Amino acid sequence: MTHPGGSVAKRRKLLQTMANQRQLLIMSVPIILYVILFFYVPLWGWTMAFQNFRPAKGFFAQEWVGLKWFRFLFSDPVFLRTVRNTLMMSVINTSLGFISAIGFALLLNEVKSVAFKRVTQTISYLPHFLSWVIVTGLVATMLSVEDGALNNLLVSLRIIKEPILWLSEPNYFWGVVGGTYVWKELGWNTIIYLAAIAGIDPTLYEAAEIDGCGRWKKMLHITLPSIKPTIVILLIMSVGHILDAGFEMQYLLRNGLVQDVSDTIDIYVLMFGLQRSNFSLATAAGLFKNLVNITLIFAANEFAKRAGEERLL
C-alpha cells in the first residue's frame, strides 16, 4: 500500500522538475501541436472505412455500413494480389537492404585510407538525395532494349544472345525493384551502422590482435556482435513497415505487361480513392495496412524481448 505522503512527495518532485525545465517544455509546445494537428487529428478520417462516404454529404449524414468494405477487400482478388506483391517486394527490399548495408559498413570500416573512405561514402550517399522520378528514369534508360547499358554489357560478354525486356517481364520486376532500392539507399542505410561501429571500444581490437586474430576474425567476433543491438532495433522497425513496399518506384516503373506483379496497396488506394472516387474502400485498405504494421511491430518487439535481445519498448 502506497503511503499518502509518498504520493505527495512524488507530485512535488514532478512539479519541481517541470518548473526547472519550463524552457524546454515551452519549446516543445509547437512540436506537440504539430504532431497532434497533422498526425492525430487526421485519424478521424478512418471513420470513412465504416461509411458509404459521399463528399457532398455532411459527416452526420453519411451512411454507416459497418465492415462492408473490409469484407469486399478480402473477397477482391485484385486487393489480395496487391497484398502479395507488397509483402514480397517489402521482404526483398528489407532483406537486400539489411545485408548490403551491413556488409558495406563492415567493408568501409576495414578501409585504412581516410581519403578513399570519405570519397566512397560520399558517392554511395548521393543516390539517396535523388527523387524517384530521376532514379526510375535512370533505371529505365539502363535497362532499355535499345542502347541499354546492362543489355549491351551482357550481350558483349555473351551471357545473353539478345537484349531482354527487363521492365516488361513479370519474372524480373521484383528483382529490378530490389536492385533499384539497394542502389538508391545503400549509402544512407550504412550511416547508422558506421556510427555503431565507431562506438566500439578500440581496446577490444587490440586485445584480439594480440591473440592473433586477423581482420576476418575481428569482424566476425567483435564488430558484428557489438552492432547486433543496432541491427535488432532496425530490424524491428523494418518489420513495422512490412506493408510499406513503396509507391513511387513501382508506380513509375510499372506498365500493363507487369501490372499483376507491380501494383502495391498504395497504388490500390490511389486507384480506388482518387481515380474511382471510392474513398471508403481506399480508407479501408489503408487502415488494414496500418493495423497489420502496428501488430507486426509489437509482435517483433515481443519476440526480441523473449529472445533476450534489444527492443523498442
Helices and strands as residue ranges (DSSP letters): H 4-20, H 22-35, I 36-40, G 41-50, E 51-52, G 59-61, E 63-64, H 68-73, H 77-110, H 114-125, G 126-129, H 132-142, H 149-156, G 166-168, H 170-198, H 202-210, H 215-218, I 219-223, H 224-239, H 248-253, H 259-262, H 265-270, I 271-275, H 279-306
